[in-house]
C-alpha cells in the first residue's frame, strides 16, 4: 500500500469493532439474496437480516470501485455464509499515479465469491477501509 489516505487513517483511528461484530454475527447464516454493484455487495439472509460490505476509505481525489467476475449470484442462494477475508493484490499499472487492488473473499459452503476493490489515486490517497454494516 502506498501512503494511506485520510479516510483510511480516520477509519484506523476509529477502529473496526462494528465491522468485526457484524461479521461474526453473520457467520453461519443462510443466504437469501446477493446484490452487487461497483460500490458495495449486499448479502441478505433468510432470517431477514443482512450485511453491506464496501470500501469506506474515500478521502478526496481517488476513484474507488469494486468488480466481480460473477454475472449472477444465484448459485450461492441457500448457502451458508462462512465469513470474509481480505487479501492484498499487486498494484495495477497506471501511467498517471497508483492503482491499488485488494481482494474481498466472501466464503460460503458452496464456494467463494471474489470481489476486487480498486483504488486509483495520485499516490497520496492509498489504502482500503473495508467495512461491514448490519442491515435490519
C-alpha positions as protocol buffer text, in pm:
chain_id: "A"
residue {
  index: 1
  type: UNK
  ca { x: 0 y: 0 z: 0 }
}
residue {
  index: 2
  type: UNK
  ca { x: 121 y: 349 z: -74 }
}
residue {
  index: 3
  type: UNK
  ca { x: 59 y: 629 z: 176 }
}
residue {
  index: 4
  type: UNK
  ca { x: -276 y: 574 z: 348 }
}
residue {
  index: 5
  type: UNK
  ca { x: -527 y: 844 z: 268 }
}
residue {
  index: 6
  type: UNK
  ca { x: -711 y: 1049 z: 528 }
}
residue {
  index: 7
  type: UNK
  ca { x: -1026 y: 834 z: 501 }
}
residue {
  index: 8
  type: UNK
  ca { x: -827 y: 517 z: 567 }
}
residue {
  index: 9
  type: UNK
  ca { x: -635 y: 677 z: 855 }
}
residue {
  index: 10
  type: UNK
  ca { x: -957 y: 802 z: 1017 }
}
residue {
  index: 11
  type: UNK
  ca { x: -1101 y: 452 z: 987 }
}
residue {
  index: 12
  type: UNK
  ca { x: -792 y: 306 z: 1151 }
}
residue {
  index: 13
  type: UNK
  ca { x: -811 y: 557 z: 1436 }
}
residue {
  index: 14
  type: UNK
  ca { x: -1178 y: 481 z: 1493 }
}
residue {
  index: 15
  type: UNK
  ca { x: -1124 y: 107 z: 1498 }
}
residue {
  index: 16
  type: UNK
  ca { x: -1326 y: -167 z: 1337 }
}
residue {
  index: 17
  type: UNK
  ca { x: -1529 y: -308 z: 1627 }
}
residue {
  index: 18
  type: UNK
  ca { x: -1863 y: -268 z: 1446 }
}
residue {
  index: 19
  type: UNK
  ca { x: -1729 y: -447 z: 1137 }
}
residue {
  index: 20
  type: UNK
  ca { x: -1586 y: -734 z: 1344 }
}
residue {
  index: 21
  type: UNK
  ca { x: -1905 y: -779 z: 1548 }
}
residue {
  index: 22
  type: UNK
  ca { x: -2131 y: -761 z: 1241 }
}
residue {
  index: 23
  type: UNK
  ca { x: -1910 y: -1009 z: 1055 }
}
residue {
  index: 24
  type: UNK
  ca { x: -1906 y: -1258 z: 1343 }
}
residue {
  index: 25
  type: UNK
  ca { x: -2285 y: -1231 z: 1391 }
}
residue {
  index: 26
  type: UNK
  ca { x: -2345 y: -1318 z: 1024 }
}
residue {
  index: 27
  type: UNK
  ca { x: -2131 y: -1633 z: 1016 }
}
residue {
  index: 28
  type: UNK
  ca { x: -2342 y: -1944 z: 979 }
}
residue {
  index: 29
  type: UNK
  ca { x: -2649 y: -1765 z: 842 }
}
residue {
  index: 30
  type: UNK
  ca { x: -2820 y: -1885 z: 525 }
}
residue {
  index: 31
  type: UNK
  ca { x: -2803 y: -1653 z: 224 }
}
residue {
  index: 32
  type: UNK
  ca { x: -3137 y: -1540 z: 78 }
}
residue {
  index: 33
  type: UNK
  ca { x: -3007 y: -1293 z: -182 }
}
residue {
  index: 34
  type: UNK
  ca { x: -2694 y: -1117 z: -303 }
}
residue {
  index: 35
  type: UNK
  ca { x: -2690 y: -777 z: -468 }
}
residue {
  index: 36
  type: UNK
  ca { x: -2369 y: -634 z: -612 }
}
residue {
  index: 37
  type: UNK
  ca { x: -2272 y: -311 z: -782 }
}
residue {
  index: 38
  type: UNK
  ca { x: -1949 y: -116 z: -822 }
}
residue {
  index: 39
  type: UNK
  ca { x: -1985 y: 40 z: -477 }
}
residue {
  index: 40
  type: UNK
  ca { x: -2085 y: -248 z: -247 }
}
residue {
  index: 41
  type: UNK
  ca { x: -2207 y: -602 z: -201 }
}
residue {
  index: 42
  type: UNK
  ca { x: -2524 y: -667 z: -2 }
}
residue {
  index: 43
  type: UNK
  ca { x: -2599 y: -1010 z: 138 }
}
residue {
  index: 44
  type: UNK
  ca { x: -2946 y: -1077 z: 280 }
}
residue {
  index: 45
  type: UNK
  ca { x: -3015 y: -1378 z: 499 }
}
residue {
  index: 46
  type: UNK
  ca { x: -3326 y: -1591 z: 545 }
}
residue {
  index: 47
  type: UNK
  ca { x: -3374 y: -1452 z: 898 }
}
residue {
  index: 48
  type: UNK
  ca { x: -3446 y: -1109 z: 740 }
}
residue {
  index: 49
  type: UNK
  ca { x: -3111 y: -962 z: 844 }
}
residue {
  index: 50
  type: UNK
  ca { x: -2830 y: -868 z: 610 }
}
residue {
  index: 51
  type: UNK
  ca { x: -2490 y: -713 z: 569 }
}
residue {
  index: 52
  type: UNK
  ca { x: -2350 y: -445 z: 343 }
}
residue {
  index: 53
  type: UNK
  ca { x: -1978 y: -461 z: 259 }
}
residue {
  index: 54
  type: UNK
  ca { x: -1797 y: -167 z: 100 }
}
residue {
  index: 55
  type: UNK
  ca { x: -1477 y: 38 z: 95 }
}
residue {
  index: 56
  type: UNK
  ca { x: -1524 y: 337 z: 326 }
}
residue {
  index: 57
  type: UNK
  ca { x: -1174 y: 481 z: 277 }
}
residue {
  index: 58
  type: UNK
  ca { x: -1266 y: 763 z: 38 }
}
residue {
  index: 59
  type: UNK
  ca { x: -1074 y: 1080 z: 117 }
}
residue {
  index: 60
  type: UNK
  ca { x: -1075 y: 1315 z: -175 }
}
residue {
  index: 61
  type: UNK
  ca { x: -938 y: 1258 z: -519 }
}
residue {
  index: 62
  type: UNK
  ca { x: -942 y: 881 z: -553 }
}
residue {
  index: 63
  type: UNK
  ca { x: -1153 y: 669 z: -779 }
}
residue {
  index: 64
  type: UNK
  ca { x: -1275 y: 370 z: -577 }
}
residue {
  index: 65
  type: UNK
  ca { x: -1482 y: 86 z: -718 }
}
residue {
  index: 66
  type: UNK
  ca { x: -1548 y: -288 z: -685 }
}
residue {
  index: 67
  type: UNK
  ca { x: -1566 y: -551 z: -958 }
}
residue {
  index: 68
  type: UNK
  ca { x: -1657 y: -918 z: -969 }
}
residue {
  index: 69
  type: UNK
  ca { x: -1640 y: -1175 z: -1246 }
}
residue {
  index: 70
  type: UNK
  ca { x: -1973 y: -1325 z: -1139 }
}
residue {
  index: 71
  type: UNK
  ca { x: -2261 y: -1240 z: -1367 }
}
residue {
  index: 72
  type: UNK
  ca { x: -2515 y: -1385 z: -1127 }
}
residue {
  index: 73
  type: UNK
  ca { x: -2507 y: -1497 z: -765 }
}
residue {
  index: 74
  type: UNK
  ca { x: -2799 y: -1741 z: -788 }
}
residue {
  index: 75
  type: UNK
  ca { x: -2569 y: -2038 z: -727 }
}
residue {
  index: 76
  type: UNK
  ca { x: -2495 y: -1910 z: -374 }
}
residue {
  index: 77
  type: UNK
  ca { x: -2859 y: -1863 z: -270 }
}
residue {
  index: 78
  type: UNK
  ca { x: -2933 y: -2108 z: 12 }
}
residue {
  index: 79
  type: UNK
  ca { x: -2568 y: -2148 z: 104 }
}
residue {
  index: 80
  type: UNK
  ca { x: -2419 y: -2084 z: 446 }
}
residue {
  index: 81
  type: UNK
  ca { x: -2216 y: -1766 z: 494 }
}
residue {
  index: 82
  type: UNK
  ca { x: -1877 y: -1871 z: 630 }
}
residue {
  index: 83
  type: UNK
  ca { x: -1718 y: -1528 z: 660 }
}
residue {
  index: 84
  type: UNK
  ca { x: -1499 y: -1289 z: 463 }
}
residue {
  index: 85
  type: UNK
  ca { x: -1127 y: -1247 z: 410 }
}
residue {
  index: 86
  type: UNK
  ca { x: -918 y: -965 z: 266 }
}
residue {
  index: 87
  type: UNK
  ca { x: -607 y: -1025 z: 57 }
}
residue {
  index: 88
  type: UNK
  ca { x: -376 y: -765 z: -89 }
}
residue {
  index: 89
  type: UNK
  ca { x: -304 y: -792 z: -460 }
}
residue {
  index: 90
  type: UNK
  ca { x: -29 y: -641 z: -673 }
}
residue {
  index: 91
  type: UNK
  ca { x: -84 y: -287 z: -796 }
}
residue {
  index: 92
  type: UNK
  ca { x: -214 y: -244 z: -1149 }
}
residue {
  index: 93
  type: UNK
  ca { x: -6 y: -42 z: -1396 }
}
residue {
  index: 94
  type: UNK
  ca { x: -116 y: 321 z: -1413 }
}
residue {
  index: 95
  type: UNK
  ca { x: 66 y: 590 z: -1609 }
}
residue {
  index: 96
  type: UNK
  ca { x: -88 y: 873 z: -1403 }
}
residue {
  index: 97
  type: UNK
  ca { x: -38 y: 751 z: -1045 }
}
residue {
  index: 98
  type: UNK
  ca { x: -125 y: 450 z: -828 }
}
residue {
  index: 99
  type: UNK
  ca { x: -382 y: 177 z: -889 }
}
residue {
  index: 100
  type: UNK
  ca { x: -415 y: -46 z: -584 }
}
residue {
  index: 101
  type: UNK
  ca { x: -618 y: -366 z: -566 }
}
residue {
  index: 102
  type: UNK
  ca { x: -742 y: -567 z: -269 }
}
residue {
  index: 103
  type: UNK
  ca { x: -946 y: -887 z: -289 }
}
residue {
  index: 104
  type: UNK
  ca { x: -1254 y: -944 z: -76 }
}
residue {
  index: 105
  type: UNK
  ca { x: -1329 y: -1315 z: -49 }
}
residue {
  index: 106
  type: UNK
  ca { x: -1683 y: -1400 z: 59 }
}
residue {
  index: 107
  type: UNK
  ca { x: -1673 y: -1761 z: 172 }
}
residue {
  index: 108
  type: UNK
  ca { x: -1978 y: -1987 z: 161 }
}
residue {
  index: 109
  type: UNK
  ca { x: -2026 y: -2360 z: 193 }
}
residue {
  index: 110
  type: UNK
  ca { x: -2076 y: -2366 z: -188 }
}
residue {
  index: 111
  type: UNK
  ca { x: -1753 y: -2180 z: -268 }
}
residue {
  index: 112
  type: UNK
  ca { x: -1603 y: -1833 z: -267 }
}
residue {
  index: 113
  type: UNK
  ca { x: -1723 y: -1510 z: -424 }
}
residue {
  index: 114
  type: UNK
  ca { x: -1425 y: -1293 z: -516 }
}
residue {
  index: 115
  type: UNK
  ca { x: -1464 y: -917 z: -535 }
}
residue {
  index: 116
  type: UNK
  ca { x: -1174 y: -690 z: -629 }
}
residue {
  index: 117
  type: UNK
  ca { x: -1167 y: -346 z: -468 }
}
residue {
  index: 118
  type: UNK
  ca { x: -979 y: -86 z: -671 }
}
residue {
  index: 119
  type: UNK
  ca { x: -835 y: 249 z: -563 }
}
residue {
  index: 120
  type: UNK
  ca { x: -690 y: 473 z: -835 }
}
residue {
  index: 121
  type: UNK
  ca { x: -513 y: 781 z: -699 }
}
residue {
  index: 122
  type: UNK
  ca { x: -212 y: 1009 z: -731 }
}
residue {
  index: 123
  type: UNK
  ca { x: -9 y: 845 z: -453 }
}
residue {
  index: 124
  type: UNK
  ca { x: -148 y: 1042 z: -160 }
}
residue {
  index: 125
  type: UNK
  ca { x: -477 y: 860 z: -101 }
}
residue {
  index: 126
  type: UNK
  ca { x: -377 y: 497 z: -68 }
}
residue {
  index: 127
  type: UNK
  ca { x: -521 y: 201 z: 109 }
}
residue {
  index: 128
  type: UNK
  ca { x: -858 y: 44 z: 170 }
}
residue {
  index: 129
  type: UNK
  ca { x: -1102 y: 53 z: 460 }
}
residue {
  index: 130
  type: UNK
  ca { x: -1345 y: -232 z: 403 }
}
residue {
  index: 131
  type: UNK
  ca { x: -1638 y: -218 z: 644 }
}
residue {
  index: 132
  type: UNK
  ca { x: -1934 y: -444 z: 712 }
}
residue {
  index: 133
  type: UNK
  ca { x: -2259 y: -288 z: 829 }
}
residue {
  index: 134
  type: UNK
  ca { x: -2569 y: -466 z: 952 }
}
residue {
  index: 135
  type: UNK
  ca { x: -2892 y: -429 z: 758 }
}
residue {
  index: 136
  type: UNK
  ca { x: -3208 y: -478 z: 958 }
}
